[in-house]
């Protein structure tokens, strides 16, 4: 039986590697600094997010999506951001996304660590977690598959008036 009262933005989620805290407006500059590497966005459908105007548009979206600032637990350095969104109580699922992490943290335990915090928390309330990944974002597709998610759908999102193909993945709670 699932716990009721799903708080989509708890005050803090942490483990030995990462710490997630609610993203606030005042984090903009520090998060933009973390995002200002064009290679972070090269496979993302919106490639200009390393520039101030592109990132500002992204920030204005994520600030409405129950976002978290991802911190390195050991140093408190900002690693990036991630969010819960599209909670559906009838289907007992929630999406996790709008995630990026600095290249310094690629290839290690960091992405899995912050996703595990969100997934473990969400599975107290829902039966599955959804991920939407750009069709050309091969790094993120591999990362989602490593979590155990399976591709369930091809979807199209409108971004800046343009239809952009995405894949939808689902991770089902096996407990």
N, C-alpha and C positions, 0 to 999 in steps of 0.2 A: 504494500500500500504506500502511495506517494504522500509526502508531507504537503499540506496546503500552505497558502501564503507564500508563494514564490516571489522573493525579493530579487528583481532583476539586476540590482546593483548593490550587493552587500558592501559594507565598509572596507573590508580587506579580505583577500584570499591569498594565502602564501604557503610555500613549501620551502625546502632547503635551497632551491635554485632561484625562484622568481617570486615576486610579490606583485599583486594586482590591487590597485587602489582606484576609486572612482576618478575619472578624468574630469577636470574642471576647466573653465574658460582660461584661467590664469596659467594653465600648462601650455598654452598655444606656442609661445616662442621656443621653449625647451623641446617640445615635441616636433616643431618645424625643423629645428636644428638636427634632430635625429632623422628626420625624413628627407633632408635636403641632398640626398645621394641619388642621382638618376638611375643607378643600377638597381636600386630597391624596386623601382617602378617599371623596369624595362619589359617585363612580361605582363604587367597589369594592363587591363583595357584602357585605363586613364593614365597615360605616361607622364603627364606634366605635374604630378603631385610633388615633385622635388622643387618646383618653383613656388614662390610665395602665393601667387594667385590660385594656382592649381591646388596647393595644400589648403589654402583658406576655404575653398569650396568643399574639399574633403572634410575638413574639420567641422564646418557648419552642418554637414550631414551626420557625422559620427557623434557629435555632441548630443544629438537627439536619440541615440541608439543604445543607451545604457552602456557607455564606454568605460574602459579601464585603461589606465596608464600601466604599462608593463615595466617593472623595475628589476634590475639585477639585485637579488637579495643580499649579496655580499657587499656591494659597493653603493647601492641606491642609484646607480646610473640608469637613466631612461633608456630602455631598449626599444620601445615602440608602443603600440596600442592594439586593443582588441575589443570586441563588443558582443553582447547578447542582443538579438533583435528578432522580430517576427514570432513572438511567443504565441502558440496556438494551444489553448487548453483543451479544446475538443479533440485534436489529433495527438495531444500530449507530446508536443515537440517544441523546440526552440532552435533558432539559428545562431551560429557563432561565426563572426566574420569581421570585416572591416579591419583586418589585422595586418600589421607590418612590423618587422623587427629590423634593427640596424644590421648591416652586413657583418659587423664584428661578431654578432651572435648567431650567424648562420652556421649550419652544419654540426652544431653541438646539441646539447640537451635542452636548449632554451625554448624553442617553439613547442616541443612536446610537453615541456614542463608547464608552460602557461596554458596550453590547451587542456592538459589533464586537470588543472585546477578548475577551469570552467566546466569541463565535462563532468567531473566528479560532483561538483556542486549542482549542476543542472539535473543529473540523474537522481537526485533526491526528490525532484518535482515532476520530471517528464520521462517518457519512455524512449525518446530518440532525440538526437541532435542533427541538425541540418547544416551543411556547408555549401555555399555558392562560390564557385571558382571559375574565373575567366577561362574560356576554351583554349587560350594560348598561354595560360599561366602554368607552365609545366612544373615549376618548383613547388607551387602550392598544391597542385594535384598530387604530386608524389608525397608531400607532407600529410595531406588528408588521408591518403591510402595507408600510410604508415601508422596512422591512428586506428586503423581498422574499419574506416568508413567505406561504403560501397556506392558507386555511381548509380543513381536511380532515375535520372531525368536529364534531358537537354532543355534549357530554358533560355529565354531572351529577355534582357533588361534594356530599358531605354536609358541611355546615358548621354546627356547633352543633345537630346533629340535623335540619337542614332541607336538602332537596334544592335545590341552586342550579345554574342552567344556566350552562355555560361553553362557549366555542368553543375548539377545538383547532386550532392553526396549525402548519405545518411549513415549515422552511427547509432545502432540500436543497443539499448541497455540490455546486457545479457544476464543481469541478475534478477 
